[in-house]
């Protein structure tokens, strides 16, 4: 025969265990609902982006859609574009970007580092399209972009093509 006080303690532990299990199931189901109920909304413009990845993706979407007004407003006056063929100031860099006819692009291996008012974004990008009538290389290119928050918002101050990824 079990003493009455011991039995009451086991009943309390059993009730507490049920409450803990119920709370855990409730928490898991709420997180699943939260993830599926509120869908991710990708930025449609650079000014809508909330991080380096979003800014980079909208930058290339602007190039693809030839949205030069938005892109132009987010490129710093002292912007520098470095490629294996040379260094380009803002106006020459914009001309080079405007020669791209992008049908599609894909970004991978993206990393973002933030230091106060600056994002450094490194990634690989693969293009499908043309530039000056020539088909673009389909090999992934390693790139780096530096974004800086200024009074007028986030602007790109430097972009570099580091080279083609070897397979």
Buried (B, 14 or more C-beta within 10 A) or exposed (E): EEEEEEEEEEEEEEEEEEEEEEEEEEEEEEEEEEEEEEEEEEBEBBBEBEBBBBBBBBBBBBBBEEBEEBBEBBBBEEBBBBBEEEEBEBEEBBEBBEEBBBEEBEBEEBEBEEEEEBBBBBBBBBBEBBBEEEEBEEEBBBBBBBBBEEEEEBBBBBBBBBEBBEE
